[in-house]
C-alpha cells in the first residue's frame, strides 16, 4: 500500500498515524507540507528505515533542499500508484 502524507508532522499527527498503521513494505509518500519531515533531523531519524518517497516539486516550492527519501515527480507518483494500487491519503 502507498500512504500519502500531506500535512506537516509538526502540525498534525498524520505521519505518526501512518507509521502506526502501515504494514511492512508499504511506501510512504511525503507531499505538500509533509515534505518538511524529509529535511528535519528528528523525522529523518524516525523515517530512516522506511520505504520513503518525497515529492520534489513540493520541496522546491518550499525552498527546501533534498533530505531523506527518494525524490519523486508527479509522473513518478502516477507510475508508483499504477504499480501498487490505490493509495491511502492522510490529511486533516
ZATILO-188193 format. One record per residue (C-alpha): x, y, z; residue in three letters. Coordinates in nm, 3 decimals, always signed. Example, Ala and Ser with C-alpha at 12.3 -4.5 7.8 and 13.67 -1.06 7.14 Angstrom:
{east = +1.230	north = -0.450	up = +0.780	code = Ala}
{east = +1.367	north = -0.106	up = +0.714	code = Ser}
//
This chain:
{east = +0.000	north = +0.000	up = +0.000	code = Unk}
{east = +0.103	north = +0.359	up = -0.056	code = Unk}
{east = +0.044	north = +0.613	up = +0.220	code = Unk}
{east = +0.019	north = +0.975	up = +0.102	code = Unk}
{east = +0.101	north = +1.216	up = +0.383	code = Unk}
{east = +0.017	north = +1.579	up = +0.310	code = Unk}
{east = +0.030	north = +1.771	up = +0.639	code = Unk}
{east = +0.335	north = +1.886	up = +0.831	code = Unk}
{east = +0.424	north = +1.643	up = +1.111	code = Unk}
{east = +0.473	north = +1.950	up = +1.330	code = Unk}
{east = +0.104	north = +2.046	up = +1.295	code = Unk}
{east = -0.083	north = +1.715	up = +1.277	code = Unk}
{east = -0.044	north = +1.350	up = +1.378	code = Unk}
{east = -0.097	north = +1.222	up = +1.022	code = Unk}
{east = +0.258	north = +1.096	up = +0.971	code = Unk}
{east = +0.266	north = +0.935	up = +1.317	code = Unk}
{east = -0.063	north = +0.760	up = +1.246	code = Unk}
{east = +0.054	north = +0.641	up = +0.905	code = Unk}
{east = +0.363	north = +0.492	up = +1.068	code = Unk}
{east = +0.145	north = +0.313	up = +1.325	code = Unk}
{east = -0.094	north = +0.165	up = +1.069	code = Unk}
{east = +0.143	north = +0.078	up = +0.786	code = Unk}
{east = +0.241	north = -0.276	up = +0.701	code = Unk}
{east = +0.596	north = -0.385	up = +0.634	code = Unk}
{east = +0.689	north = -0.293	up = +0.278	code = Unk}
{east = +0.432	north = -0.014	up = +0.248	code = Unk}
{east = +0.552	north = +0.304	up = +0.079	code = Unk}
{east = +0.525	north = +0.646	up = +0.241	code = Unk}
{east = +0.498	north = +0.948	up = +0.012	code = Unk}
{east = +0.556	north = +1.290	up = +0.166	code = Unk}
{east = +0.386	north = +1.566	up = -0.030	code = Unk}
{east = +0.261	north = +1.922	up = +0.021	code = Unk}
{east = +0.360	north = +2.042	up = +0.373	code = Unk}
{east = +0.464	north = +1.693	up = +0.486	code = Unk}
{east = +0.791	north = +1.727	up = +0.292	code = Unk}
{east = +0.937	north = +1.920	up = +0.586	code = Unk}
{east = +0.981	north = +1.582	up = +0.757	code = Unk}
{east = +1.236	north = +1.483	up = +0.492	code = Unk}
{east = +1.469	north = +1.765	up = +0.595	code = Unk}
{east = +1.408	north = +1.757	up = +0.972	code = Unk}
{east = +1.679	north = +1.567	up = +1.164	code = Unk}
{east = +1.418	north = +1.438	up = +1.412	code = Unk}
{east = +1.200	north = +1.295	up = +1.137	code = Unk}
{east = +1.494	north = +1.177	up = +0.926	code = Unk}
{east = +1.590	north = +0.950	up = +1.216	code = Unk}
{east = +1.233	north = +0.821	up = +1.255	code = Unk}
{east = +1.198	north = +0.754	up = +0.881	code = Unk}
{east = +1.546	north = +0.609	up = +0.822	code = Unk}
{east = +1.425	north = +0.251	up = +0.771	code = Unk}
{east = +1.107	north = +0.333	up = +0.580	code = Unk}
{east = +1.035	north = +0.298	up = +0.210	code = Unk}
{east = +1.010	north = +0.674	up = +0.169	code = Unk}
{east = +0.942	north = +0.897	up = -0.131	code = Unk}
{east = +0.937	north = +1.277	up = -0.129	code = Unk}
{east = +0.765	north = +1.492	up = -0.390	code = Unk}
{east = +1.039	north = +1.701	up = -0.549	code = Unk}
{east = +0.802	north = +1.977	up = -0.667	code = Unk}
{east = +0.683	north = +2.031	up = -0.308	code = Unk}
{east = +1.038	north = +2.054	up = -0.176	code = Unk}
{east = +1.122	north = +2.313	up = -0.440	code = Unk}
{east = +0.803	north = +2.511	up = -0.378	code = Unk}
{east = +0.901	north = +2.545	up = -0.012	code = Unk}
{east = +1.265	north = +2.630	up = -0.082	code = Unk}
{east = +1.387	north = +2.309	up = +0.077	code = Unk}
{east = +1.681	north = +2.101	up = -0.036	code = Unk}
{east = +1.687	north = +1.726	up = -0.067	code = Unk}
{east = +1.668	north = +1.525	up = +0.250	code = Unk}
{east = +1.570	north = +1.170	up = +0.332	code = Unk}
{east = +1.383	north = +0.953	up = +0.087	code = Unk}
{east = +1.379	north = +0.910	up = -0.287	code = Unk}
{east = +1.289	north = +1.214	up = -0.494	code = Unk}
{east = +0.960	north = +1.168	up = -0.677	code = Unk}
{east = +0.793	north = +1.368	up = -0.953	code = Unk}
{east = +0.422	north = +1.365	up = -1.032	code = Unk}
{east = +0.492	north = +1.129	up = -1.322	code = Unk}
{east = +0.678	north = +0.902	up = -1.081	code = Unk}
{east = +0.390	north = +0.912	up = -0.835	code = Unk}
{east = +0.145	north = +0.809	up = -1.108	code = Unk}
{east = +0.375	north = +0.521	up = -1.204	code = Unk}
{east = +0.405	north = +0.415	up = -0.838	code = Unk}
{east = +0.026	north = +0.414	up = -0.798	code = Unk}
{east = -0.014	north = +0.218	up = -1.123	code = Unk}
{east = +0.231	north = -0.042	up = -0.995	code = Unk}
{east = +0.099	north = -0.072	up = -0.639	code = Unk}
{east = -0.267	north = +0.028	up = -0.648	code = Unk}
{east = -0.478	north = +0.296	up = -0.489	code = Unk}
{east = -0.311	north = +0.494	up = -0.210	code = Unk}
{east = -0.444	north = +0.584	up = +0.132	code = Unk}
{east = -0.441	north = +0.960	up = +0.191	code = Unk}
{east = -0.365	north = +1.102	up = +0.534	code = Unk}
{east = -0.481	north = +1.460	up = +0.573	code = Unk}
{east = -0.666	north = +1.677	up = +0.821	code = Unk}
//
